[in-house]
Amino acid sequence: MSNLAQFGEDLRLHLIRLQACLDHLNALFAANSIADQTEFTRRLNELNAVTKNFPSQAGELYKALHDGLEQQASLPPGTIAHWIDNRQTAQLHAHADIIEQLATIATELAALTALMAERTTMTAILARQEAMSVQIQFDERP
């Protein structure tokens, strides 16, 4: 498999994971999605476990992305054109490898952030349900 094909496959897997998370976030507000409290709680517990190390993971990914982008921005103007003119394919491939790694890091960071958004949204839903339940109980008191 070529480097480009492998990069495409790796990126596709990250994007599928991201799409699944976004689909679940969207479905949270569907008519019956919260009706199954056991499934809802199971998913929230799963997300709590998965996102437990989110701050350190996200920090590492963000730093790697930031450092890589800074490194790319610091390439002297004309460097890539020089590599092309001189047919320095090793440098061009190495440059492409770095950019592909940065793209992968960015999609990993997006997927982690989407998981955190899903967890936070589910926690917000539970908090709202709890508040409404207490209010209903209070309103029903004689």
C-alpha positions as CSV (number, residue, x, y, z in Angstrom):
1,M,0.0,0.0,0.0
2,S,1.4,3.4,-0.9
3,N,2.0,6.1,1.7
4,L,-0.9,8.1,0.4
5,A,-3.3,5.1,0.5
6,Q,-2.2,4.3,4.1
7,F,-2.6,7.9,5.1
8,G,-6.1,7.9,3.6
9,E,-7.1,4.7,5.4
10,D,-5.7,6.0,8.7
11,L,-7.5,9.3,8.3
12,R,-10.7,7.6,7.2
13,L,-10.7,5.5,10.4
14,H,-10.3,8.6,12.6
15,L,-13.1,10.4,10.7
16,I,-15.4,7.5,11.1
17,R,-14.8,7.6,14.8
18,L,-15.4,11.3,14.9
19,Q,-18.6,10.9,12.8
20,A,-19.9,8.2,15.1
21,C,-19.4,10.5,18.1
22,L,-21.1,13.4,16.4
23,D,-24.0,11.2,15.3
24,H,-24.5,10.0,18.9
25,L,-24.4,13.6,20.1
26,N,-27.1,14.5,17.6
27,A,-29.2,11.5,18.6
28,L,-29.1,12.5,22.2
29,F,-32.0,14.9,21.6
30,A,-34.1,12.6,19.5
31,A,-37.5,11.7,20.9
32,N,-36.7,8.4,22.5
33,S,-32.9,8.4,22.9
34,I,-33.0,9.2,26.6
35,A,-35.8,6.8,27.4
36,D,-33.5,3.9,28.0
37,Q,-31.9,5.2,31.2
38,T,-29.8,2.1,31.7
39,E,-28.2,2.4,28.2
40,F,-27.8,6.2,28.8
41,T,-26.0,5.6,32.1
42,R,-23.8,2.8,30.6
43,R,-22.7,5.1,27.8
44,L,-22.0,7.9,30.2
45,N,-19.9,5.6,32.4
46,E,-18.0,4.4,29.3
47,L,-17.3,8.0,28.3
48,N,-16.2,8.9,31.8
49,A,-13.7,6.1,31.6
50,V,-12.5,7.0,28.1
51,T,-12.2,10.7,28.8
52,K,-10.5,10.3,32.2
53,N,-7.1,11.1,30.8
54,F,-8.4,13.6,28.3
55,P,-6.6,16.7,29.6
56,S,-3.2,15.0,29.4
57,Q,-3.9,13.3,26.0
58,A,-5.4,16.5,24.6
59,G,-2.5,18.5,25.9
60,E,0.1,16.2,24.3
61,L,-1.7,16.1,21.0
62,Y,-2.2,19.9,21.0
63,K,1.5,20.5,21.8
64,A,2.6,18.0,19.0
65,L,0.3,19.7,16.6
66,H,1.4,23.2,17.6
67,D,5.1,22.3,17.5
68,G,4.7,20.6,14.1
69,L,2.9,23.6,12.6
70,E,5.5,26.0,14.0
71,Q,8.2,23.8,12.5
72,Q,6.5,23.9,9.1
73,A,5.9,27.7,9.3
74,S,9.6,28.2,10.0
75,L,10.7,26.6,6.8
76,P,12.6,29.3,4.8
77,P,10.6,30.6,1.9
78,G,11.4,28.7,-1.3
79,T,12.6,25.6,0.5
80,I,9.9,23.3,-1.1
81,A,10.3,25.0,-4.5
82,H,14.1,24.3,-4.2
83,W,13.5,20.7,-3.3
84,I,11.1,20.4,-6.3
85,D,13.6,22.1,-8.7
86,N,16.4,19.8,-7.6
87,R,14.2,16.7,-7.5
88,Q,15.0,16.1,-3.8
89,T,12.3,13.5,-3.4
90,A,13.6,12.3,0.0
91,Q,13.1,15.8,1.5
92,L,9.7,16.1,-0.3
93,H,8.5,12.7,1.1
94,A,9.8,13.6,4.6
95,H,7.9,16.9,4.4
96,A,4.7,15.0,3.3
97,D,5.2,12.5,6.1
98,I,5.3,15.3,8.7
99,I,2.2,17.0,7.2
100,E,0.3,13.7,7.2
101,Q,1.3,13.2,10.9
102,L,0.0,16.6,11.7
103,A,-3.3,15.9,10.0
104,T,-3.6,12.6,11.9
105,I,-2.9,14.4,15.2
106,A,-5.5,17.1,14.3
107,T,-8.2,14.4,13.7
108,E,-7.3,12.5,16.9
109,L,-7.6,15.8,18.8
110,A,-11.0,16.4,17.1
111,A,-12.2,12.9,18.0
112,L,-11.1,13.3,21.7
113,T,-12.8,16.7,21.8
114,A,-16.0,15.2,20.3
115,L,-16.0,12.5,23.0
116,M,-15.6,15.2,25.7
117,A,-18.5,17.1,24.1
118,E,-20.6,14.0,24.1
119,R,-19.8,13.3,27.8
120,T,-20.5,16.9,28.8
121,T,-23.7,16.9,26.9
122,M,-24.9,13.7,28.5
123,T,-24.0,15.1,32.0
124,A,-25.9,18.3,31.2
125,I,-29.0,16.2,30.2
126,L,-28.8,14.2,33.4
127,A,-28.5,17.5,35.4
128,R,-31.5,19.0,33.7
129,Q,-33.5,15.8,34.2
130,E,-32.6,15.9,37.9
131,A,-33.6,19.5,38.2
132,M,-36.9,18.9,36.4
133,S,-37.6,15.9,38.6
134,V,-37.0,17.9,41.8
135,Q,-39.2,20.7,40.5
136,I,-42.0,18.4,39.6
137,Q,-41.8,16.8,43.1
138,F,-41.8,20.3,44.6
139,D,-44.7,21.5,42.5
140,E,-46.8,18.3,43.4
141,R,-46.5,18.9,47.1
142,P,-49.7,20.0,48.8
